[in-house]
């Protein structure tokens, strides 16, 4: 949709609007490479959203994630680009 990336404050505001939406997701990792304390991963993501009004929508698409290893050994997503916003929503019920 051409919207520029946003920060944590905007993400939190958007997430609060979705608090009553049931979401299910599945990620299929296609490729991953670890380079010390950084890694990148290419994957295919499928997301299903069920809204309080009964409408159900699904999105799917590719994503590219950059991960960072934390001092405690956990891996966290540091940056991510995904094609979900560009994919057409599929109405599957409601």
ABEGO torsion letter per residue (X at the ends): XGBBBBBAAAAAAAAAAAAABBBBBBBBBABBBBBEABBBBBBBBBBBBBBAAGBBBBBBEBBBBBBBBBAAGBBBBABBBBAAAABBBBBAEX
